[in-house]
């Protein structure tokens, strides 16, 4: 569970993903009224459903006061779009606050479920329901427009692998969750971008990053953007695409928006036609050895018969060659490109994982024989 404790920004805690067992939804929906609190007992597996009717450009504030029940609260727009999940790190005591700006008129749904405790009491209350002032409505619109521009610039910086521009947008406490569940901080994320940038200059490999269908929601000083993304790698005219979806968490700090969290959900890679060639024994021999990958484990290449085999910490996989320098794993979807210096010696390799991310591995010099 990724939690924030930054005042109002905790409203976007679950934007980066985690799931709760909202299984046994209440058969009835209770309509909430302004300053008419409702106290209930909730058990594990239950979901209590509430609704509030809003006009366009109204502001809603709902407070769920925890009285022994550690709850998580979800808010939904009239069209069913999830506006966010709200869960601050307060345990079974204290308030969970839901802030909504109504971009459309209709019934907004609020759901309450347990997060950790087996049962307990809570009280839910609409503490504020009013029309937004002209200034508030204009600020909401302006923030959405500004964030849309920031999101486009973030996409462009990713597309061209601009480390400096990405650094400008990223909060110091930035967290990235990859499709494989790996967690990266700002420093390691930027190091990965720099490695991909280096790969485009040391090999003929190119990377692309395209986003579309971007949806943006603003919650005070926090915002969520989501949409589709396609990461592509191209080498020697062959392109492989890795489609997926992304979720970004933006925080308003010091008068400017920064991206504080990023999560990527990968779809199955689009099929690609590969050409298979047979490597000469001398070429296979030149790739045998150990390679140091920054921020990762060593990768070892060994020869078995006429084949080159990669060893990932004890897991071995036979590689298939597409050319004298490009090999890939049919099982793991990982690609390797070996690079030589002017003397023809293999100095390093570029590994592209099944999510389209590239890393550089430096070949460890062979120990002299006695």
N, C-alpha and C positions, 0 to 999 in steps of 0.2 A: 504494500500500500504506500503510494507516494503522497505525502501530506505536506501542506504548506501551513505556516503559522504567521502569515504576514497580513494580519487584519482582514480586510475584505477579500484579499486575494485567495484566502482559503476556500472561497466558494468554488474555485475551479479545480479542486483537489483531484477529482477523478477524470478530468479531461484527458490525462495521459494514460488512462486505462488501468483497469482492475475491474473485477466483476463481483457482483454480490448475488446471493441466491434469492432474487425477488421472485419466489416461486408461487406461494399461495396468496395471490392478490385478492384483496377483499372483494366480495361480490357486489358491494354497494359503494357508491362514491358520496362522501359527505361534502356538502357545499359550505365553504367557510365564509363567515361574515366578519366585517371589520370590528375588531376589538371584542369578539365573542369567543374566548378561548375554549378549546376542547381538550379534555384530559382523557387518555386511554392507556390501557395496558397492552403491550405487544409481546408476542412470543417468537422464538426463532422460526424462520420460514414464512412468517406472515408478512403481508404488505398491506398497509392502510392507504387508501386512495381518497384524495380530497380534490375539490375544484374551486376555482375562483373566476368569476366572470369579469373580464377587463375590456375596456374600450381601447382603441388604438392610442398610443402615446401616454398610457397611464403607467404609473410606477407602483409596484407591489413589493412589500416587504413582509415576509412570513418568518416567524421565529418558532422553532421547535425547541422547547426547553426540556432538557434531558433530566429525568428524575430517577436515575438508576438504569435507564435503558440507553445504551450507546447506539444511537441511530445514525443512519445515512439518509439524506433526503434528495429526491430527484424532482426536477421541474420539467414540464413538457409544454410546448406551445399547442394551440388549438389543432394544428395539422399533425400533431404527434411527434414533431421534432423535439429531441431531447435538448434542453437548454443547458443542463449541467447537473452535476452531482455535488452535494454539499456535505462536507464532513471535516470538521476541524479536530485537531488532536486533543480533545478535552475529556475523552473517556465517557463514562455514563453520567456526567454532570455538566452543567453549563449549556449555552445556547448553540443551536445550528441556525444560521441566518441565511435566508434565501432572498436575493434581490433580483427582480425581473423588470425589464423595460418592455412594454407591450408593443412590438412592431406590427402586430395585427390584432384585431378585435376577436373576441371569442372566449371560450372557457379554457383556462389554463389548469393543467393537472399537476398536483403535488402528490408524490408517493413517499411513504416513510417505511423503512425496514430496519431491522437490527443489523449492526455491524459486528459486534463482538460478544455482547452479553447474551445469555439464554432467554431472558425475559426482563421486563421492567416497565416503568411508567414514563410517559412524556406528556407534555402539553404543547399543542400547536395553536398559534394565534396569528391572525392578520393584524399587524401593528401599524401598517401604513398602506393606504390605498387612495391614490389621488392622481389628478392629471399632472403630467409633467409641465413645468414652467417652460416658457419659450426658450430660455437659456439652456435648460436641461435637455430639451429635445434637440436643439441645435448642436449642443456638445456631443450628444449621443450620435447624431448623424455625422458630425465632423470626425469623431473618433473612428467610426466605421470606415469613412473615406480615407482617413490617414492610414489606418491599419491595412486597408486594401493596397495602398501604395507601398507600405513597408513589406507586405507579403510578396508583392511583385518583385521588389528589389532583393529580398531574401532569395527568391527563386532564381533571379538572374545571377546573384553571387554564387549560388550553388552550381548553376549551369556552366559558368566560366571558371569555377574553382578559384574564386577570389578570396584568399584567406583574410586579407585586411578588411574587406567589406563584411564578411561573415563575422569577424571579431567585433566589429562595430555594433552589429545587431544583437549579439549574444550577451546575456547576463552572465556575471562572473560565476553564479551558481547554476549555470545551465546544465541540464541532464538530458541525454539522448538514450532512447531505448530502441535497439535495432530489432529487425525482424526475427532474429535468433535469440532475443531476450538478453543480449549483452547491454551493459550500461556503460556509457561514456560520459566523462565530464567535458568541460569546454576545451581544456588543453589537449586531451586525447582526440577529440573530434576534429579539431583544427589540424592536428598532426596527421590524421588520416586524409584530410583534404589536401594537405601539402604533398603527401605521398602520391595521391592520384595525379596531382599537377606535375610532379616529377616524372611520373610514368608517361605522360604525354610528350615529354621532351627527350626521354631516353629511349623510347620505343615509338613505333608508329601507332600506338593505341590512343583512341579518343573516347571521351566520356561525355554523355549528355544527361540533362536533368530537366524534365518538363512536367509542369503542374497544370491541372485544369479542374473544372467543377469545384472551385474553391468556395466554401461557405464560411461566413464570418459572423461571430456573435460576441457582443461586448457586455461585460458585467462590471460596471464601475471601473476599477483600476485593474481588472483582469479581462482577458479575452481569449476566445478559442477560434482557431481556424482549422478547417479540415477539407480534404479533397482527394483527388487522385494524382499520382505521380508515376512517371515512367523513367527509370534509370537505364541508360543504354551504354554499352561499350562496343566500340568498333575497331577492328584491326584487320589490315589487309583487305579492306572492302567488305568484311563480314561483320554484320551487326547482330548483337544479342540484346533483347529487351527484357527488363525486369519490372513488370507493372505492379503497383501496390497502392496503398492508401496511407495518408499521413494525418497526424493530429499535432497541432502546434499550440503551446500555451504561451501567451504574451502577457507581460506585466508592465504597468505604467509606473515608472520610477524616475524621479528627478525631472519630471516633465516630458519624458520621452518613452516610447514603447520599446521593450526589449523582449527577445524570445528566451524564455526560461526553461522550456521543456519541448521535446520533440519525440514523436513516436512514429514508427514506420511499420506497416503491416504488409508483408509481401504476398502478392498473388503468385500463382504458378508462372514461371518464366515462359514467355512465348516461344514456341518451337523454332529451332534453328537448324538449318541443313549444314552438316559438317563433312569435311573431306578428310579421309584417313590416309596417312602415308606411313611407310616403313622407314625407320631411322637406321642409318648406317651404324655398325657397332662402335666406331670411333666417336660418333656424336653422342651416343648413349653414355659412353665412358666419361665424356667431358662434363656431363651433368651430374655425375655421381658425387655426393659430398653433403656437407651440412651447411645450412643457410640460416643466418640470424635475422629474424623479423622483429623490427622495433615494436615494443609493446606486446609481443606475442611469443609463443614457444618456438624453439628451433624446428625447422623442417628438414628432414633428411631424405635424400634420394639415393636409392640403392639399385643395383642391377640384378635382375633375376632372369637367367637365360638371355634372351635378346631384348627383354622388356625393361623399361625404367619404372620403378615402383617408388611411390612417395610414402613416407612414414610420418604420420601425425601422432606423436606420442604413443606409439605402439599399434595404432590402426594403420594398416597398409592397404594401398590401393594401386592397381596397375594403371598406368597412364597411356592414353592414346595420342599419337602425334597427328597434327594437322599440317605441320611444316617442319623444317629443321629446327626451328626455335620455339614453336608453339605446341603445347601439349595440354590435354584436358582429362578430367576424371569423369567417366560416364556415370559413376555412382553418386558423386557428391556435387557435380556441376561446377567444379572449381577449375580455373584455367591458370596455366603457367606460361610465362614468356621468358626465355633465357637470353641474357644480354652479354656480349663479348666486348673486350677492349680491342684496341688497334692491333694487338699481337695475336688476337684470336682466342685469348683466354676468357673463360666464363667468369665474370666478376660479380654478377648479381642476377636475380630473377624478379619478375613482377607477378604476384599472385592476385587474381581477381576471384573473390568468393561468389557464392550463388546469390548474393544480394547486389552484385555489381560494384562492390567496394574493393579498391586496389591497395595492396601493401607491397613494400619493397623488401626483399631478402638479400642480405649481403653474404656472399659465399665465404665460408671460413677457410683460410689457407690450409692446405694439407700439411700434416706433420712430416718433417723430413725423416726419411728412413735411415736407420743406423746401419 
